[in-house]
Amino acid sequence: VGRAVRLAGQRRQVLPLGWLLLSGGLAALVHGELAGARQWLREAAAVTASWGDGHLGRLASSFGSLADAVRGAAPEPAAAEPAVTAAGTGTEPGWLRALDSYALARRRLLVADPVGCMAALAHTGGAVAAELFVRAAIEAGDVPAGRRRLDELAPSPGGAVLRAYTMLAGARLALVEQDGGQDAKPGAARAAELAAELAVAARDTFARHGMRLAAGEAGVVAGRAQAASGEHRAALLTLRLADETLLGCGAARLGDEAARELRRLGRHVDRRVRSAANRYHSSQALTGREDEIARLVADGMTNRQIAGALFISEKTVERHLSSVYLKLRISSRAAVALRLVST
């Protein structure tokens, strides 16, 4: 995208330049590069304004505001939101209207307006919107609405990432069932275990696709569920990784949720020592061989495949991988990929 942007800029092709800048900004946002996303989206808004494409310019501004809000900047009050509802203005393409509605819904949830979030998603379908709707419904105290929205999805939405969003929505609902305590359904303990399984699976899928923000948010849900099911040590590791991942993205507002969960488990969180430098140096503590194996794991290779590629035994791979887990304070192969993406 960067090369295409430079080429379009050199040729003064304003229309494709605006689209490329918007695409780059959205891609950066999905991968958790919030500072870069904000810059791309700001430039997209400026370029589109020069040729008067109001739809594209509004979308760039909308997601730019979302990036700012996730980073911790004070979002605009709900009353100051653009006068665009989920139904849109009636002139923009449906896909653009859906994206605009999603950005508006996320911003509303960040300013503690779950009802407004649900309203913005009323006409926006798909697994990604459904997961956000479920989250808002839980915060609004309308769990049945969240359950109905999830049940409306196709049984097996296409693609691993869409399935991950569906699993994350299911994990949130299962965790709510568990939160009822002794007055909850008899299967409350199993609900917590199910929530942990679903959230971990969703987190690992997001991590494999480089979607750091989504992986961090799923990690928070996974950590809460693990704690609820009595897996205290696993919860601490999961929440610590989620916290570091979100902070590595610059998502201070989302990272605060992970920090709160860590404090609930009795773990002190000092923001002053949580810097990108600390994460960088922790990865540099790996030996050359450990780093090599970690990167092959992040590429999705099995221990047997790694052993064959490096001409070493599987036992040696296992020993090095155990050292990687210890040094990086993680406990799964997906977490290796997520940590390397974060550094």
N, C-alpha and C positions, 0 to 999 in steps of 0.2 A: 504493500500500500504506500509506504514511504517513497519508494522509487516512482510509482505512478503519480503521486502528488507532485513531486519535483518536476516531472515531465509535463504534467498538465499546467503547472505554474509557469514553466518556461515558455510554453506555447500560448499562454493566456487563455486557456480553455476554461472559462469560468464555471460553466455548468458541471462538467465532469469533475472539476476540482472541488466544488462544493460537496458533491456526492462522495468523493473519495475521502475528504476530510471527515465527513459524518461517519462513514464506514470505519475509518481508523479510530475515531473517538469511541464508537460503540464497541469495537473489538477490544480496545484498551480497557474500557469499563468492565466488560465481561471478564477479562483476565486480571482484574484487580490493579491495574496501573492507573490509579485515580488522578494523579497529577498530570500524567500524559494525556489522559482522556479529557481532562478539563481544557488543556491547551488546544487539542485537536478540535473539540466541539466549539470553543470560542472562535477559532479561526473559521470553522464551517459557518457559524452564524454570521460572521462579518462578510464572508464571501457571498453567501446567499442573499444577504441584504443588498449587495451591489447590483444584483439583477432582478430583485423583487420577488423571489420565490418565498412567499410567506409561510407555506406549509413546511418546507424543509428548514427554513430558518427557525420556525417555532419549535420544531423537533430538536434541533441542535441546542437551542436555548433551554428546552425542557430537560434534556438529559444532562446538560452542563450544570443546571441547578441541582439535579439529583446527585451528580458527582460531588458537588460542594457540600450537600447535606450529609452524604455518607462520610465525607472526610471530617465532619464535625462543625462545619460552618452553620450558622443559624439559618434554617430554612425559612422561606417566606411564610407568613401566616396563611392559613387556609383561605381567608377572605381575599388575599391578594393573588390567588392563583388565577391563571388565565381563564377566561370565560369559555372554556372548551370542555364539554362533558364527554362521557364515553360515546355518546352519539355523534360527536364531532360537529363540524360546521356544515357537513353535507356535501362538500366539494372535494375533499382530499380522498386519496385512495384508502381502501379499507385497512391495508396493512399499516399505513402511516398512522391512521386513527388508532389502531390497536397499540402501536408503540407509544404514541402520545398518552393514551389512557394509562398504560402501564407505568410510565414515568411519573405521571400525576398521582397515581395510586400509591406508589412507593414513597413519594414525598409526603403525602398525607399521613401515611403510617408513621413516618419519622417525626411528625409533629403531634403524635398521639391522637390522631383522628381516624380510628379504624373504621368507623361507619362511613366516613367520606371515602376511604380507600375502597371499601366494598362497593360503594355506589359507582366509583370510577371504573370498576371492573365488571359492572353489571352486563355489559354487552361484549366483553372481551373473552374469547374462549382459549382453550389450550392448557397444557399442563403447567406452564410457567405462571400464567395468570391465576390458575387454580390454587397453586401453592401459596401465592401471596394473598389470595382471598381467604384461604383457610387460616393463615396467620392472623389476618385482620379480624376474622369472625371469632377466633379464640379470644383475642384481646377485647373484643366488643361484648364478650359473654354470650355469643350466639353460636355455640358449638354445632347445633343441628344444621344451621345454614352452611357451615363449613363442611359438614359431612355430606350434605346434599350436593354441594358443588363438586366434591371429590368423586362422589358416586356417578355424577353425570359424565365423567371422562370415559373415553373408550377403554375397555379392559386392558389393552396393551398398546399404549401410545407408541408411535414409531420412534426409534432412536434411543440410545443409551442415556443421553442427557435428559430427554423428556421423561423417560422412566424414572430417572433419579429425582426429578422434581416431584413426580407422583409419589415416590417412596418417602420423600421428605415431608410432604403434606400428610401422608399416612402416619409417619412417625410423630408429627405434632399432635394429631388427633389421638393416637394411642397414649401419648404421654399425658394428655388432659384426662383421659379415663383413669389412668393410674393416680393422678393427683387428687382424686377423690378420697384417698386414704381408706380407712376401714369401712366407710359408708359407700365406697365404690363397688363396682361389680366384683363378684368372686374372682374373676380373672385379672384383678388389678396387677398382681406381680407379673403375670405373663404379659400384660399390656406394656409394662415398663421394659421387659426384655425384648418384646417385639419392636417397640419404639427405638431401642438401642440398635437392634439389627438393621432396621430400615434406614436410620439416620447414618450409621457407619457405611452402609452400602452406597447411600447417596453421596456422602462425603468422598468416598474413594473414587466414585465415578467422576465427580467434579474435578478432583485432583488429577486424575489421569488425563483430563481434557484441558488442564491448565486454568480452570475457572476458580481462581483463588478466593474471590469474595463468596461465591456460593459454597465452596468447600469449607471456608471458615464458619459460615452461618450454620451449615449442616453439622459441623463439629461441635458447635455450642449445644445444639439439640441432642446430639449423640452423648455428650458429656453429662447433660442433665439426666438423660435416660439411664445411663450407666450408674450414676449416683443413686437414682431412684430404685434401681434393681440390686443395689448393694455392692456394685463393683467400684469401690472407692478409689483404688489405685488407678484403674483404667480410666475413671472419670477425670482424675487429676491430669493424667498424661494427655487425654483427649482435649480437655479444656485449655491446657497450657499451649498445645499446638494450635488450637483454634485462635487463641488470643494472639499468639505471635504471628500467625498467618494474616489476621485482620489488621494488626498494627503494621505488618510489613507492606500491606496494600495502602496504608495511610488512612484506613477506615476507623478512625478513632471512635466514632459514635457506635459502630457495631462491635468494636473491641471491648467497649465498656460492658456489654452484656456478658461476654466471656469472663471478664474480670469479676463481675458481680457473682457469677456462679462459682468461681474459684474461692471467693471470700466466704460464700455459704458453706464451702467444704473446709473452711478453716485455713486456707492458704493465703498468706499476705501477698498483695500485688503492689509493687512499687513501679509506677510509670516512669520514674526518672532513669531507671536502669534498663528499660526495655527499648533498645534502639536497634536500628538496622545494623550498626557496627557489631553489636553483640551477636546477632544472628550470623553475620558474615564470618566473624572470627570463630564461632562454634563450628561452622562447616569446614574452616581451614584446619581445624584440629585433626581432621581425618588424614591418615597416611595416603600416599599416592595410590596404593592398591585398594584401600578402603573407598577412596573417592571414585576410582574406576568402577568398582563393583556397584557402588551406590548409584552411579549414573546408568549403568546397565539395568539395574533394578527399576529405575525410573522410566527406562525405555520399555518396560514390560517383559523383560526376559526372565525366565525361570532360573533357579539355581543350576539345573542341569545344563541349560543353554549357556549360562555364564561360564560354567566350568569348562565346557567344550571350547568356547571362544578364547579363553585365557590359558588353556592347557593346564588347568589345576583340578584338584579333586572337588567334589561337591562338599565334602567335609570342610575343606579350606574356605570355600565360598561361605558356608554357614558360619564359620568362625569369624571371618571378616565382617559378615553382615550383623552378627551379634554385637560386634564392637561398634559398628555404625549406629545401631539402635541405642547403645549405651551413651555414646558421645553426643548424639543429637537429641537424646531424651525423647525418643519416639518408640512406637511398638508395632508398626505394621509397614508393609512394603509400599502401600499407597502414601503413607506419611513420609517415606523417603522421597518420593516424587514431589510431594507438596513442599517439603522443606527445600529441595534443590531449586524448585521454581521460585521460592520466596527469597532466595539469596542472590 
